[in-house]
Every structure is written in C-alpha cells, then in structure tokens.
C-alpha cells in the first residue's frame, strides 16, 4: 500500500477484528518496493506474462525487501496499534515448500507452492496473534523462490480452512473493458473468467489474481 494513511486504516481494522475474536492471516508482497530497490542496485525489473523474472540478484533483493523490510514494518505497526503479530515467511517452519515454475528456463527462481504445512499458523492463531507472512518460499534443498502472492494466499487459505479470502489491491477489480472503470464485474464464475482470458480482457498480472 503506497498510502501510509490507508495502510494504517487497514491494519487498525485487522487489530479490531482480532480483538473481537476473528482470526486472520495477513499475506503480503510488495512489487513497487522491489522495483525501487532493484533500481537502487543498478538492475531493472523484467517481467514475462506478468511474472517477475528472478535471477540470483533479484531473488536476494526480493527476500531482503519482503522478509527483511516490509514484513518487519507491518508487524511493528500492528503491534504499535495494539495487536500482536508474528513475523513469518514461507521458509519458516516449512510453512511453504516450493518447486520451480514450469517456465523456470525463462523466469529463473520463480516458484510455485507445492505444499503447505499450516501447523505453525494454527498455534499462532490459537494464541490470538496475527501471522504476517512474506511470500518467499524454498524447495526441499533450501533454494529460495519468489512465489506469487496471489496464488500463495489461495493455497494458504485452503490449507487453514479459511472462511473467506480477501485480496486488497490498487486496482478496481475485474473490468469488462480495461479502459472503463465503470465496467466493473461484481460477480463472476470460472467459465466466464476463462472466456475473458481468451478474449484478452484479463491479462498480465491480473491472471494470477483471478
């Protein structure tokens, strides 16, 4: 979230929900921040079909930004607001086990979530804390992978048996006409999603979201 006020409002709501007994898991990425840090280190971001091409240097920056910077700042702010949050990434307690993407020859260290072990989340949630998870994972050998936040959160939601999955994005949603924000699609099924993808109405970074 680029707006500090908006971020504070969202985290305040999470703390409030936690205080009244709702249990939730916060999963985050931060594409713009990764882009900025890559530029600081003299590298430009490259994408293939909406997915970040991740070489060894990019993987190091991704992990530094997501796990070391963004995750820490979110947890700190939740705690300041009166909640109790716990820092995690997919590597911790073998929460997420990754495998290379089917397009690894092009994408490099981009992974897919092969397995979720939510054991650590159950104990954190039972104690009333908010798990805050950075979307970084590793394979069986410990190699780190950049995993898509949107698809990762879907796998996590299924693994913990979540009642709801909410995506917070800086886009209006699925649009019938990408150039007309008034064409928001408020309800949709899988068959229509597939048609919209075939027609190019859903493309790029919107594909993993849907």
C-alpha positions, 0 to 999 in steps of 0.5 A: 500500500503506497498510502501510509494513511490507508495502510494504517486504516487497514491494519487498525481494522485487522487489530479490531477484528482480532480483538473481537475474536476473528482470526486472520492471516495477513499475506503480503508482497510488495512489487513497487518496493522491489522495483525501487530497490532493484533500481537502487542496485543498478538492475531493472525489473523484467517481467514475462506474462506478468511474472517477475523474472528472478535471477540470483540478484533479484531473488536476494533483493526480493527476500531482503525487501519482503522478509527483511523490510516490509514484513518487519514494518507491518508487524511493528505497526500492528503491534504499535496499534495494539495487536500482536503479530508474528513475523513469518515467511514461507521458509519458516517452519516449512510453512511453504515448500516450493518447486520451480515454475514450469517456465523456470528456463525463462523466469529463473527462481520463480516458484510455485507452492507445492505444499503447505504445512499450516501447523505453525499458523494454527498455534499462532492463531490459537494464541490470538496473534496475527501471522504476517507472512512474506511470500518467499518460499524454498524447495526441499534443498533450501533454494529460495523462490519468489512465489506469487502472492496471489496464488500463495494466499489461495493455497494458504487459505485452503490449507487453514480452512479459511472462511473467506479470502480477501485480496486488497489491491490498487486496482478496481477489480475485474473490468469488462473493458480495461479502459472503463472503470465503470465496467466493473464485474461484481460477480463472476464464475470460472467459465466466464473468467476463462472466456475473458482470458481468451478474449484478452480482457484479463491479462498480465498480472491480473491472471494470477489474481483471478 
